[in-house]
Amino acid sequence: MASQNELDNWFLYHTPNSDQQKAYTDIRNKAKELAEMFNAYAHDCADKTAALRELRGTVMAMNLAIACYQPPTVESLQAILDANDDTPVTINPDGSVAVEEEKL
């Protein structure tokens, strides 16, 4: 079952940075090359259509992986280092860090 944080992250618009823009373009270009090869080798049929749909789905899944699951940032790692040893720290899918507040 997906957590609320996962759902919030999955359905949030993630403005791409320049590295992500390049990745999206590279992935689309390679997928297009593969789709063109499918067109060249296979006659039109249900299986070819299914293969092209799955390729499109694969590109979309990679977009999600790039947009929603980023490595920790320097700032997020510093937050971990600055936290008390017993303070719970979570690295979020977007690379940010959540440090749980101490309870009095």
Secondary structure as UniProt FT lines:
FT   HELIX           4..10
FT   HELIX           18..41
FT   HELIX           46..68
FT   HELIX           74..82
FT   TURN            85..86
FT   STRAND          89..91
FT   TURN            93..94
FT   STRAND          97..99
//
